[in-house]
Amino acid sequence: MKKFIPLEEGDFYFSEEGYKVFTKQYHLKRGYCCESGCRHCPFGYNQKTNAQRHS
């Protein structure tokens, strides 16, 4: 079961289309990449290659 992470100020914003967009801050708090190609992914996931950037 995935851990529930409460949303805080700075965790997301709404796009012009009205979608909730999670920020780098939220992704780092969550602690893993969901491999959905998130706009602010700090893990370097690339949907085209289906791979993450390794530091």
Backbone as a printed PyTorch tensor [residue, N CA C, xyz], in Angstrom:
tensor([[[  0.8420,  -1.1780,   0.0000],
         [  0.0000,   0.0000,   0.0000],
         [  0.8860,   1.2400,   0.0000]],

        [[  0.5390,   2.2110,  -0.8510],
         [  1.3270,   3.4240,  -0.9420],
         [  1.0290,   4.3510,   0.2300]],

        [[  2.0450,   5.0530,   0.6430],
         [  1.9480,   5.9800,   1.7630],
         [  1.2060,   7.2520,   1.3340]],

        [[  0.2800,   7.7290,   2.1600],
         [ -0.4400,   8.9700,   1.8890],
         [  0.4490,  10.1480,   2.2660]],

        [[  0.6070,  11.0770,   1.3350],
         [  1.4230,  12.2600,   1.5760],
         [  0.5060,  13.4770,   1.5140]],

        [[  0.2930,  14.1420,   2.6500],
         [ -0.5860,  15.3160,   2.6440],
         [  0.0170,  16.4380,   1.7990]],

        [[ -0.8360,  17.1380,   1.0740],
         [ -0.3710,  18.2440,   0.2360],
         [ -0.1790,  19.4900,   1.0710]],

        [[  0.9120,  20.1880,   0.7940],
         [  1.2440,  21.4250,   1.4750],
         [  1.4550,  22.5230,   0.4440]],

        [[  1.5440,  23.7490,   0.9150],
         [  1.7880,  24.8780,   0.0210],
         [  3.0880,  24.6360,  -0.7420]],

        [[  3.0510,  24.8430,  -2.0430],
         [  4.2270,  24.6510,  -2.8830],
         [  4.3360,  23.2630,  -3.4890]],

        [[  3.4210,  22.3610,  -3.1390],
         [  3.4610,  21.0020,  -3.6770],
         [  2.8450,  20.8970,  -5.0700]],

        [[  2.0020,  21.8390,  -5.4340],
         [  1.3470,  21.7900,  -6.7390],
         [  0.8340,  23.1670,  -7.1240]],

        [[  0.4730,  23.2910,  -8.4040],
         [ -0.2180,  24.4710,  -8.9110],
         [ -1.1840,  23.9890,  -9.9750]],

        [[ -2.0900,  24.8420, -10.4000],
         [ -3.0410,  24.4810, -11.4370],
         [ -2.5840,  25.0300, -12.7770]],

        [[ -2.6120,  24.1870, -13.7980],
         [ -2.2450,  24.6110, -15.1490],
         [ -3.3590,  25.4880, -15.7160]],

        [[ -3.1020,  26.0970, -16.8450],
         [ -4.1190,  26.9340, -17.5050],
         [ -5.3590,  26.1180, -17.8410]],

        [[ -5.1770,  24.8220, -18.0640],
         [ -6.2920,  23.9410, -18.3950],
         [ -7.0420,  23.4690, -17.1580]],

        [[ -6.5180,  23.7800, -15.9700],
         [ -7.1740,  23.4000, -14.7260],
         [ -6.6810,  22.1050, -14.1080]],

        [[ -5.5870,  21.5570, -14.6490],
         [ -5.0380,  20.3280, -14.0950],
         [ -4.1010,  20.6340, -12.9350]],

        [[ -4.0440,  19.7470, -11.9620],
         [ -3.1170,  19.8820, -10.8460],
         [ -1.7510,  19.3980, -11.3210]],

        [[ -0.7330,  20.2420, -11.1790],
         [  0.6250,  19.9210, -11.6070],
         [  1.5070,  19.8640, -10.3690]],

        [[  2.0700,  18.6960, -10.1010],
         [  2.9230,  18.5390,  -8.9320],
         [  4.3030,  19.1260,  -9.1920]],

        [[  4.8710,  19.7490,  -8.1710],
         [  6.1720,  20.3990,  -8.2770],
         [  7.3000,  19.4370,  -7.8800]],

        [[  8.5220,  19.8830,  -8.1300],
         [  9.7050,  19.1170,  -7.7320],
         [  9.6680,  18.8470,  -6.2300]],

        [[  9.2330,  19.8510,  -5.4700],
         [  9.1220,  19.7170,  -4.0010],
         [  8.2830,  18.5060,  -3.6250]],

        [[  7.1270,  18.3420,  -4.2660],
         [  6.2470,  17.2170,  -3.9540],
         [  6.8880,  15.8890,  -4.3490]],

        [[  7.4630,  15.8430,  -5.5430],
         [  8.0750,  14.5940,  -6.0170],
         [  9.1970,  14.1370,  -5.0930]],

        [[ 10.0030,  15.0650,  -4.6260],
         [ 11.0870,  14.7100,  -3.7130],
         [ 10.5380,  14.2050,  -2.3840]],

        [[  9.4510,  14.8050,  -1.9110],
         [  8.8140,  14.3390,  -0.6730],
         [  8.2840,  12.9240,  -0.8480]],

        [[  7.7110,  12.6450,  -2.0330],
         [  7.1640,  11.3190,  -2.2990],
         [  8.2870,  10.2840,  -2.3230]],

        [[  9.4240,  10.6630,  -2.9060],
         [ 10.6090,   9.8260,  -2.8120],
         [ 10.8400,   8.7990,  -3.9020]],

        [[  9.9940,   8.7430,  -4.9040],
         [ 10.2180,   7.7960,  -5.9990],
         [  9.5990,   8.3300,  -7.2850]],

        [[ 10.0300,   7.7830,  -8.4010],
         [  9.5130,   8.1780,  -9.7120],
         [  8.3470,   7.2710, -10.0980]],

        [[  7.2590,   7.8720, -10.5340],
         [  6.0810,   7.0950, -10.9370],
         [  6.1230,   6.7280, -12.4260]],

        [[  7.1390,   7.2190, -13.1440],
         [  7.3400,   6.9480, -14.5690],
         [  6.1560,   7.3710, -15.4300]],

        [[  5.5540,   8.5190, -15.0650],
         [  4.4380,   9.0630, -15.8420],
         [  4.8610,  10.2460, -16.7020]],

        [[  6.1300,  10.6170, -16.6540],
         [  6.6120,  11.7440, -17.4430],
         [  6.1940,  13.0800, -16.8560]],

        [[  6.1990,  13.1820, -15.5490],
         [  5.7800,  14.4090, -14.8690],
         [  6.6350,  15.5980, -15.3070]],

        [[  6.0040,  16.7470, -15.4380],
         [  6.6530,  17.9700, -15.8970],
         [  7.8440,  18.3560, -15.0260]],

        [[  7.7530,  18.1700, -13.7200],
         [  8.7990,  18.6050, -12.7960],
         [  9.5140,  17.4370, -12.1260]],

        [[  9.6710,  16.3440, -12.8330],
         [ 10.2930,  15.1440, -12.2690],
         [ 11.7650,  15.4040, -11.9400]],

        [[ 12.1410,  15.2800, -10.6540],
         [ 13.5470,  15.4760, -10.2810],
         [ 14.3910,  14.2180, -10.4770]],

        [[ 13.7580,  13.1230, -10.9040],
         [ 14.4550,  11.8460, -11.0470],
         [ 14.9590,  11.6220, -12.4690]],

        [[ 14.6380,  12.5390, -13.3750],
         [ 15.1670,  12.4730, -14.7320],
         [ 14.5320,  11.4160, -15.6140]],

        [[ 13.2930,  11.0540, -15.3530],
         [ 12.6320,  10.0370, -16.1770],
         [ 12.3650,  10.5740, -17.5780]],

        [[ 12.6400,   9.7660, -18.5890],
         [ 12.4130,  10.1240, -19.9840],
         [ 11.4420,   9.1160, -20.5760]],

        [[ 10.2450,   9.5750, -20.9560],
         [  9.2300,   8.6690, -21.4980],
         [  9.6580,   8.0490, -22.8190]],

        [[ 10.4350,   8.7860, -23.6030],
         [ 10.8470,   8.2600, -24.9210],
         [ 11.7780,   7.0680, -24.7870]],

        [[ 12.6560,   7.0870, -23.7950],
         [ 13.6200,   5.9910, -23.6340],
         [ 13.1990,   5.0400, -22.5060]],

        [[ 12.1640,   5.4170, -21.7540],
         [ 11.6840,   4.6420, -20.6100],
         [ 12.8060,   4.3910, -19.6090]],

        [[ 13.6290,   5.4290, -19.3780],
         [ 14.7690,   5.2960, -18.4740],
         [ 14.8820,   6.5350, -17.5950]],

        [[ 15.5540,   6.3690, -16.4560],
         [ 15.8250,   7.4730, -15.5550],
         [ 17.2890,   7.8680, -15.6670]],

        [[ 17.5460,   9.1450, -15.4290],
         [ 18.9190,   9.6520, -15.4130],
         [ 19.5710,   9.1410, -14.1290]],

        [[ 20.7490,   8.6490, -14.2270],
         [ 21.4750,   8.1550, -13.0470],
         [ 22.5360,   9.1790, -12.6780]],

        [[ 22.5500,   9.5570, -11.3960],
         [ 23.5200,  10.5600, -10.9150],
         [ 24.8200,   9.9150, -10.5020]]])
